Amino acid sequence: MAMKKRDFRKLAKAAAEAVDDKKAEDVLVLDVHRESDVADYLVIAGAQSSTQLTALSEAVKESLLKLGAKAIHREGRARDRWIALDYGGLVVHLLLMQARAFYRLENLWEKAKPVKWNFK
């Protein structure tokens, strides 16, 4: 069953909340559907350690599985400083803070629209 764009928005917000619960830093959700042929939404979040990076990845997987979504591809490992989880219309990028500062992924999507996800 194909997911709608709105469903990926819901998954993106759930992923952002999951990593926020695990104390991720600088959590950002971007609507990139006009700039990307690969995904409709991106979640970008930073971690202070490889242990936290692994915990963030597990939190996203568990949270989205509860919503019926499984990653179709995973790239990277905690020791690589970067984990990417691909859910089709949603890609979650989890990076150690040094890697996040170096790659500045959000700058690649400067026309992307930020999505408000945190209502705390």
N, C-alpha and C positions, 0 to 999 in steps of 0.2 A: 504494500500500500504506500503510495507516494504521500509525502508530507507537504503541507501547504506552507507558504512563507510565514504565515502567522504562527504556525506550529514551531518553526525554527526560532522565531522571536521568543516564544515561551521557553524553549529549551535553552536559549542563550541566557535569559534571565535566571533560570534555574541553575545553570552552570556558574554564573557569576555569584549567586547566593551561596552555592556550595563551597566555592573557593574562599569567599569572604568569611564563611563560618570557620574555615581552617586558617584564618589570619593571613590570607594572601595580601600582597601590597599592590596599590595602584591598579585595581580591577577596573577594566574598561570593556564596555560592550559597544560594538560598532555595527551599524547597518551599512553593508558594503554592496548591496544587491545591484546598484547602478554602476559600480566600479569593478566588479568581479564576475567572472564567468564560473568561478569555483564555488563560491559560497554566498549566502545572503547575509550572514552575521558572523562576526568574529568576537571572541572573548580573549582578552589579553590580560594576564595576571603575573605578578612577580612573587618569587619565593626567596627566602634568606638562606636556605640550605638544600642540599639534594634530598635530605630526609623530608623536608617540607614539600619539596617538588613532587615526590612520590605520593605524599598524603593528599596533595591537591588533585593529582591525577585520579587517585582512587575515589575521592569525594565526588568528582565530576561523573565518573563512571557509575557510581552507585545512585546518585541523584537522578541522572538521566535515564538509567535503567528503570527506575520507579515510574518514569513517564513513558516507558515503552520504547526508548531509543537506545540503540547499541552503536558504538563507534564502528564505522566501516573500515577505518584505517588508523593506525597509531604509528607515530614516528618519534624516534629519540628515546633516551633514557635519562634518568636523573643525573647520572654521571656525565652525560653529554651537555648538561646545563639547559636543556630545552626539551619539552615534550609537546607534541602536537596531536590532538585528538580530532579526527575528522568524522563528522556526523552527516555528511552530505551538504546540506544548506547551512551548517554551522561548523566552524573550525575553532577549537579552543587551543590557544597558545599559552603554555605555562613555561616561564623562564626564570632562571636565577636572576637576581636583580642586576648583577654585572652584565649578563647577556642581554637583559632587557634594555639597559642603558646603551649598550653597544649597538644593538640592532634597531632600536626605536621603530618597531613595527607600525605603531600608530601613525608615523610620518609617511609611510608608504600609502596610506589611505586618507590623505588630507581632505578629500572631499566627502568622506564617509560621515554619516550622521550619528553622533553619539546617542545611545539609547539609555534612558533613565531606568535603572534596575533596582536601586536601593531606596527603599522608602522609610528607612530607620531615622 
